[in-house]
Amino acid sequence: MELPSPLSPVPILQLTIFLTIIKFLLIPSYRSTDFDVHRNWLAITRHLPLSEWYFDDVNGGTVHTLDYPPSFAYFEFLLSNNAVTNYLVS
């Protein structure tokens, strides 16, 4: 009697189904703040001029976190100001 190969399709399919079920069960417990960050930056870069994206605080320092540098703001600007977005908003 020949043993099935560990890489046979049946165990891989069973593992895939099992992991998919676990993922679907965990979806309600997941709360990402990345969506909120992107939504806020899309609004900022669409409705404010570049000079107001980052502003100086009372000490003269630029207000932004290291997690979201100016390159992130330019990326969001490209996402919020293009032909597709303009069509969808209008």
MARVODO-892608 format. One record per residue (C-alpha): residue number from 1; x, y, z. Coordinates in steps of 0.1 Angstrom, whole numbers, plus 5000, padded with zeros to 4 digits. Layout:
REM residues N
   resi     xx     yy     zz
    NUM      X      Y      Z
...
END
This chain:
REM residues 90
   resi     xx     yy     zz
      1   5000   5000   5000
      2   5014   5033   4990
      3   5012   5063   5013
      4   5000   5096   4999
      5   5026   5122   4992
      6   5027   5151   5016
      7   5023   5174   4987
      8   4993   5157   4972
      9   4964   5180   4963
     10   4940   5167   4989
     11   4959   5179   5020
     12   4967   5212   5004
     13   4930   5217   4995
     14   4920   5208   5031
     15   4946   5232   5045
     16   4934   5260   5022
     17   4898   5255   5032
     18   4906   5254   5069
     19   4927   5286   5067
     20   4900   5304   5047
     21   4874   5295   5073
     22   4896   5308   5101
     23   4902   5340   5082
     24   4865   5346   5077
     25   4859   5340   5114
     26   4885   5366   5123
     27   4873   5393   5100
     28   4848   5409   5124
     29   4875   5413   5151
     30   4899   5432   5128
     31   4898   5470   5130
     32   4924   5487   5107
     33   4932   5524   5112
     34   4950   5524   5079
     35   4916   5530   5062
     36   4910   5561   5083
     37   4945   5574   5076
     38   4941   5570   5039
     39   4906   5585   5039
     40   4918   5616   5059
     41   4949   5621   5037
     42   4928   5618   5005
     43   4905   5645   5019
     44   4934   5667   5029
     45   4953   5664   4996
     46   4921   5669   4975
     47   4907   5699   4993
     48   4937   5718   5007
     49   4965   5735   4989
     50   5000   5720   4993
     51   5011   5747   5017
     52   4985   5736   5042
     53   4991   5698   5041
     54   5017   5701   5069
     55   5017   5731   5091
     56   5041   5745   5117
     57   5034   5741   5153
     58   5040   5768   5179
     59   5076   5758   5182
     60   5082   5762   5145
     61   5085   5724   5138
     62   5066   5707   5110
     63   5037   5687   5123
     64   5036   5652   5108
     65   5045   5618   5121
     66   5074   5597   5108
     67   5048   5571   5097
     68   5034   5595   5072
     69   5061   5615   5056
     70   5056   5640   5027
     71   5061   5612   5001
     72   5030   5595   5015
     73   5011   5628   5010
     74   5022   5631   4974
     75   5011   5595   4968
     76   4977   5603   4983
     77   4976   5634   4961
     78   4980   5613   4930
     79   4952   5590   4942
     80   4928   5619   4950
     81   4935   5640   4919
     82   4932   5620   4887
     83   4907   5616   4859
     84   4889   5586   4875
     85   4885   5603   4909
     86   4874   5635   4893
     87   4848   5616   4873
     88   4835   5597   4903
     89   4833   5628   4925
     90   4814   5649   4899
END
